[in-house]
Amino acid sequence: MKLLASLTSPYGRKLRILAAELGLDLPLVETTPLDDPAVLLAANPLGKVPALVLDDGSVIVDSPVIAAWLLAQVPGQALLPIAGPAHWQALTTEALADGILDAAIVLRFNAVQGVTSGLWLDRQYRAIDRALAVLAGRIGDSGFGDICIAVACEYLDLRFPQIDWRGANPALADLQAHLGETPAFIATRPPAGA
């Protein structure tokens, strides 16, 4: 199997960290989605990363679906509860963290086009702030959820260092400081200046 993703994709990074924590070999094929490379379009007609190409040539797209597939490859894994309310809460944590990433990417693409203010962008900043506050109360619910939270926080550091998420949410800062020094986080950190 191989993962099509860019080195700066937080969704791809979440999967690379998850695979490392599960002990799965997940080779990365560096892919720049805005270039519409043929390999990506063949895997995902939406032209979005990440996309997981399995050994039989079949493809799984969208990071929550890929994460579920990776988790299913390791029976008895301890990162995500298998069933019950804790399972659904962990997936909700993933959705909230991914929502932060979605909002941040909207902000990023608008900024690249010179749009830095307005009602829609203000709404994204408010969504990020609200979700961070909620996630601060969800730390420790699952190892998978904590990975998702820390990846979202580190993506904000990469693209929006002006967002003071640490000052507003010390518990998130503690989580990021702890997980950010683990081998999987260090190995997947985007290159400086990316």
Stockholm file with secondary structure:
# STOCKHOLM 1.0

chainA/1-194         MKLLASLTSPYGRKLRILAAELGLDLPLVETTPLDDPAVLLAANPLGKVPALVLDDGSVIVDSPVIAAWLLAQVPGQALLPIAGPAHWQALTTEALADGILDAAIVLRFNAVQGVTSGLWLDRQYRAIDRALAVLAGRIGDSGFGDICIAVACEYLDLRFPQIDWRGANPALADLQAHLGETPAFIATRPPAGA
#=GR chainA/1-194 SS CEEEECTTCHHHHHHHHHHHHHTCCCCEEECCGGGCCHHHHHHCTTCCSCEEECTTSCEEESHHHHHHHHHHTSTTCSSSCSSHHHHHHHHHHHHHHHHHHHHHHHHHHHHHTTCCCSHHHHHHHHHHHHHHHHHHTTTTSCHHHHHHHHHHHHHHHHHCTTCCHHHHCHHHHHHHHHHTTSHHHHHHCCCTTC
#=GC SS_cons         CEEEECTTCHHHHHHHHHHHHHTCCCCEEECCGGGCCHHHHHHCTTCCSCEEECTTSCEEESHHHHHHHHHHTSTTCSSSCSSHHHHHHHHHHHHHHHHHHHHHHHHHHHHHTTCCCSHHHHHHHHHHHHHHHHHHTTTTSCHHHHHHHHHHHHHHHHHCTTCCHHHHCHHHHHHHHHHTTSHHHHHHCCCTTC
//
